[in-house]
Amino acid sequence: MSQSIIADASTIDVSWQKSSASGHNSDCVELAPYQDVIAVRDSKVPHGPAILYPRTGITALIAGIKAGEFGRFTHDR
């Protein structure tokens, strides 16, 4: 999957979304449609970088997660 980076994610005009499963803590990644790609950023660092991925790559990643291809993730700390 090819990628590009925007140094400051707050400089792009998008509506960031995070999973409803993330609850109220902000330890999460956020996604946003941006031009013809999907921007991904760390919710704890809104002025940090955003990585841009092709939509097909993000779609495949989400499908793999839903299919359990990556095992079960837990939030135990």
GROMACS elastic network, one bead per residue, 0.5 to 0.9 nm:
[ bonds ]
;  ai    aj funct       b0    kb
    1    53     6  0.72087   500
    1    54     6  0.73690   500
    1    57     6  0.62501   500
    2    52     6  0.85327   500
    2    53     6  0.66213   500
    2    54     6  0.72814   500
    2    57     6  0.87301   500
    3    51     6  0.65685   500
    3    52     6  0.53806   500
    3    53     6  0.50761   500
    3    54     6  0.74051   500
    4    50     6  0.84436   500
    4    51     6  0.57903   500
    4    52     6  0.50681   500
    4    53     6  0.70897   500
    5     8     6  0.89046   500
    5    39     6  0.87719   500
    5    49     6  0.65719   500
    5    50     6  0.56885   500
    5    52     6  0.58936   500
    6     9     6  0.61721   500
    6    11     6  0.85121   500
    6    12     6  0.85761   500
    6    39     6  0.88445   500
    6    48     6  0.85918   500
    6    49     6  0.54996   500
    6    50     6  0.51728   500
    6    51     6  0.64504   500
    6    52     6  0.76253   500
    7    11     6  0.87295   500
    7    47     6  0.81894   500
    7    48     6  0.64171   500
    7    50     6  0.66354   500
    7    51     6  0.87149   500
    8    11     6  0.57989   500
    8    12     6  0.80418   500
    8    46     6  0.77691   500
    8    50     6  0.67958   500
    9    12     6  0.59974   500
    9    13     6  0.89577   500
    9    39     6  0.84461   500
    9    40     6  0.87034   500
    9    41     6  0.70181   500
    9    45     6  0.87616   500
    9    46     6  0.62114   500
    9    47     6  0.54408   500
    9    48     6  0.58021   500
    9    49     6  0.52526   500
    9    51     6  0.86325   500
   10    13     6  0.75745   500
   10    14     6  0.87683   500
   10    46     6  0.60027   500
   10    47     6  0.51387   500
   10    48     6  0.76721   500
   10    49     6  0.85824   500
   10    50     6  0.87391   500
   11    47     6  0.79659   500
   12    34     6  0.81326   500
   13    34     6  0.82332   500
   14    32     6  0.62181   500
   14    33     6  0.69940   500
   14    34     6  0.66156   500
   14    39     6  0.89513   500
   15    31     6  0.84241   500
   15    32     6  0.59423   500
   15    33     6  0.77993   500
   16    30     6  0.58373   500
   16    31     6  0.55658   500
   16    33     6  0.82018   500
   16    39     6  0.86497   500
   16    40     6  0.86708   500
   16    41     6  0.87537   500
   17    20     6  0.88927   500
   17    29     6  0.85561   500
   17    30     6  0.52104   500
   17    31     6  0.53062   500
   17    32     6  0.62022   500
   18    21     6  0.83963   500
   18    22     6  0.71968   500
   18    28     6  0.69773   500
   18    29     6  0.63723   500
   18    31     6  0.63714   500
   18    32     6  0.89144   500
   18    43     6  0.82094   500
   19    22     6  0.54695   500
   19    23     6  0.81258   500
   19    28     6  0.80141   500
   19    29     6  0.82572   500
   19    30     6  0.76772   500
   19    31     6  0.89650   500
   20    23     6  0.62899   500
   22    25     6  0.67372   500
   22    26     6  0.75975   500
   22    27     6  0.77177   500
   22    28     6  0.66221   500
   23    26     6  0.80548   500
   24    27     6  0.89623   500
   25    28     6  0.78202   500
   26    29     6  0.85335   500
   26    42     6  0.88221   500
   26    43     6  0.59596   500
   26    44     6  0.59385   500
   27    42     6  0.76582   500
   27    43     6  0.64766   500
   27    44     6  0.62555   500
   28    41     6  0.86785   500
   28    42     6  0.62093   500
   28    43     6  0.55175   500
   28    44     6  0.73874   500
   29    40     6  0.66595   500
   29    41     6  0.55706   500
   29    43     6  0.54239   500
   29    44     6  0.83738   500
   30    39     6  0.81144   500
   30    40     6  0.56377   500
   30    41     6  0.53825   500
   30    42     6  0.62848   500
   30    43     6  0.59133   500
   31    38     6  0.65980   500
   31    39     6  0.56049   500
   31    41     6  0.67500   500
   32    37     6  0.86752   500
   32    38     6  0.56336   500
   32    39     6  0.51741   500
   32    40     6  0.67016   500
   32    41     6  0.88143   500
   33    36     6  0.74422   500
   33    37     6  0.61902   500
   33    39     6  0.61981   500
   33    55     6  0.85110   500
   34    37     6  0.54375   500
   34    38     6  0.55848   500
   34    39     6  0.61251   500
   34    52     6  0.82402   500
   35    38     6  0.79206   500
   36    54     6  0.74010   500
   36    55     6  0.73622   500
   37    52     6  0.61627   500
   37    53     6  0.56176   500
   37    55     6  0.53063   500
   37    56     6  0.87788   500
   38    51     6  0.81935   500
   38    52     6  0.55688   500
   38    53     6  0.53120   500
   38    54     6  0.62545   500
   38    55     6  0.57818   500
   38    58     6  0.73253   500
   39    50     6  0.58389   500
   39    51     6  0.55875   500
   39    53     6  0.64673   500
   39    54     6  0.89750   500
   40    49     6  0.85416   500
   40    50     6  0.52693   500
   40    51     6  0.52133   500
   40    52     6  0.63685   500
   40    53     6  0.77749   500
   41    44     6  0.86967   500
   41    45     6  0.76322   500
   41    46     6  0.71938   500
   41    48     6  0.74427   500
   41    49     6  0.64384   500
   41    51     6  0.65799   500
   42    45     6  0.54931   500
   42    46     6  0.67410   500
   42    48     6  0.75352   500
   42    49     6  0.80540   500
   42    50     6  0.78467   500
   43    46     6  0.57836   500
   44    48     6  0.87892   500
   45    48     6  0.51121   500
   45    49     6  0.80910   500
   46    49     6  0.79403   500
   46    50     6  0.87883   500
   47    50     6  0.88233   500
   53    56     6  0.83038   500
   53    57     6  0.65995   500
   53    58     6  0.68035   500
   54    57     6  0.53579   500
   54    58     6  0.66749   500
   54    59     6  0.87762   500
   55    58     6  0.52397   500
   55    59     6  0.60495   500
   55    60     6  0.85703   500
   56    59     6  0.50530   500
   56    60     6  0.61246   500
   56    61     6  0.85938   500
   57    60     6  0.51673   500
   57    61     6  0.61846   500
   57    62     6  0.87285   500
   58    62     6  0.61670   500
   58    63     6  0.85240   500
   59    62     6  0.52903   500
   59    63     6  0.61638   500
   59    64     6  0.86166   500
   60    63     6  0.50885   500
   60    64     6  0.61124   500
   60    65     6  0.86533   500
   61    64     6  0.51141   500
   61    65     6  0.62458   500
   61    66     6  0.87084   500
   62    65     6  0.50750   500
   62    66     6  0.61921   500
   62    67     6  0.85347   500
   63    66     6  0.51685   500
   63    67     6  0.61097   500
   63    68     6  0.87024   500
   63    69     6  0.87820   500
   64    68     6  0.62435   500
   64    69     6  0.52130   500
   64    70     6  0.71030   500
   65    68     6  0.51731   500
   65    69     6  0.58961   500
   65    70     6  0.61313   500
   65    71     6  0.81036   500
   65    72     6  0.89236   500
   66    69     6  0.77032   500
   67    70     6  0.83256   500
   68    71     6  0.53915   500
   68    72     6  0.69430   500
   69    72     6  0.87754   500
   70    73     6  0.80399   500
   74    77     6  0.89070   500
